[in-house]
Amino acid sequence: MEKVNILELTNVRKVFGQIVALDSVTFSLKRGEIHGLLGGNGAGKTTLMNILYGLYRKDEGEILLRGKKVNIQGPRDAIHQGIGMVHQHFLQISNFTVLENIILGTDVKNRYTMKMEGEIEKIQELCQRFGLQVDLNTTIDTLTVGTRQKVEILKALYRGVDILILDEPTTNLTPQEVDALFESLRVMVNDGLSIVFITHKLREVLSVCDRITVLREGSNITTLDRKDASEEVFVRAMVGDKMDIENSIYFATEERKAYERSSIAQSALQLKNVHVVNKEGVTRLKAVDLDIFGGEIMGIAGVAGNGQRELAEVVTGVIPVNQGNISLDNTDITMKTNEDLFRMGISYIPEDRLHDGFLPKANVAQNLILGHHRSQPYSNGTFINWKTVYSETRKHISEYNIKTSGPEDIGGNLSGGNIQRVLIARAFSMPSKLMIAHNPTRGLDIPSMDFVYQKMLERRAQGAATLLISEDLDELIRLCDRIAVLYRGEILGILVRGQFDKYAIGRLMSGIQLENQPA
């Protein structure tokens, strides 16, 4: 029997200033299905669902819910209508328990005595029914990302929603946690729930979704049942004619040749017994030993918050080492400043593009030379040659597809993705022995991601070293010659290309050490 639509969005339009985020987008959701909303960064997926959840107001269009026209005023109204949303960044109070986070904002039966036996029973029944086991008395700040996500899903289910929106739900999950999530989602739809699954990962929608809609640049491209879908159709739908798919790294199917290190090769970067303790006295890096060689891309995997940022910042001189030594080409750089290291041939793409390495009140040209403004070709060491600066900036704007009115455009006018392109252009445009790239493709569309991958492999072919720190495990597997896994500030294991295994990496990300690991 044909399933009926529980939700229909028709000709939805949303404009932010001069940017058309959604252009007459249509989307439907059937009762008891997982509908994948697929597209690259900036396609309009999250914007569309934010309208449904009441976070944004549509400029044009119509929403039908269970056959009736609705005008959702905000998240509280959406929940009242039976719509819940789990965002990429969880809305939780870290020092509250799981139980307290779930019931927060709801009517408690015994609000004066705060006896919550009824609420606990209801939540435990949901945990059991949907395979979302979690200790209700544990505080949020002690939980893994995967368990915290279960709490967010339980919050929505506890409020009685029958439409659940999941925004990039596999971000920061280990492969094992992804499998468990997919099993729970299938139980939910079999129980009558309807799920919108927002993602940019093609293989995930083909694995878990019943239908898939592709958005690109705010417009509908196609909607297909999974049984009628092929990877090739969706690849073309996601990127259009903007990309040479056959020669891309992002969609490559052939295994890339592993890095072959000479027996006499010297480390480009070496960390020996590096410890970092933060201002609160918490150890963020513990006894880190790591060698990276010229012509190698070394990846760092791990769930966010396990020392990745501290590793990047200690290598680039942003924060000091408490113990241990760091060497660049056999020269001790442990006590060197950030400025010294840039001069010595280190380039850096920081994780936080809005707070590190970008000046919103400076113009695009000034941001593109930031940190290199005293070096050739921009300066003779005393004066900046602005003619050269603007000439080079125009080249970078074109090559890196930075959407801006020109070199004199104020940096704060750029979108997040274009700010990221500025940081990438700056790092790749200056010659460097070692690049530290921390989540370099976050916020980029697929053609831009592939462009960055091509640039990294060009560096590799030229003999330069790269430390790629990424929360996207697929990205690390595509590019890296070795992958080290950080867990609570320690390197638990290092795997070499040809022996990459998502589940082995996932176990290391969870703190489970492997036996007989290659170095």
Salt bridges, closest charged atoms under 4 A:
GLU2 OE2 - LYS30 NZ 3.26
ASP23 OD1 - ARG13 NH1 3.12
GLU33 OE2 - HIS35 ND1 3.43
GLU33 OE2 - ARG211 NH2 2.81
ASP59 OD1 - LYS14 NZ 3.96
GLU62 OE2 - LYS69 NZ 3.83
ASP107 OD1 - ARG111 NH2 3.69
GLU125 OE1 - ARG129 NH2 3.03
GLU152 OE2 - LYS155 NZ 3.01
ASP162 OD1 - ARG66 NH2 2.68
GLU168 OE2 - HIS200 ND1 3.09
ASP191 OD2 - ARG129 NH1 2.69
ASP210 OD1 - ARG186 NH2 3.48
GLU217 OE2 - LYS242 NZ 2.15
ASP225 OD2 - LYS227 NZ 3.85
ASP228 OD2 - LYS227 NZ 3.50
GLU255 OE2 - ARG497 NE 3.36
GLU260 OE2 - LYS257 NZ 3.81
GLU296 OE2 - ARG482 NE 2.50
GLU310 OE2 - ARG284 NE 3.17
GLU313 OE2 - ARG309 NE 2.97
ASP329 OD2 - LYS433 NZ 3.47
GLU339 OE2 - ARG343 NH2 2.75
GLU339 OE2 - ARG374 NH1 3.63
ASP340 OD1 - ARG343 NH1 3.60
GLU351 OE1 - ARG309 NH1 3.79
GLU351 OE2 - HIS438 NE2 3.87
ASP352 OD2 - HIS355 ND1 2.99
ASP356 OD2 - ARG309 NH2 2.67
GLU392 OE2 - LYS395 NZ 3.29
GLU399 OE2 - LYS455 NZ 2.67
ASP445 OD2 - ARG421 NH2 3.66
GLU471 OE1 - ARG442 NH2 2.95
ASP474 OD1 - LYS502 NZ 2.66
ASP481 OD1 - ARG256 NH1 3.87
ASP481 OD1 - ARG460 NH2 2.75
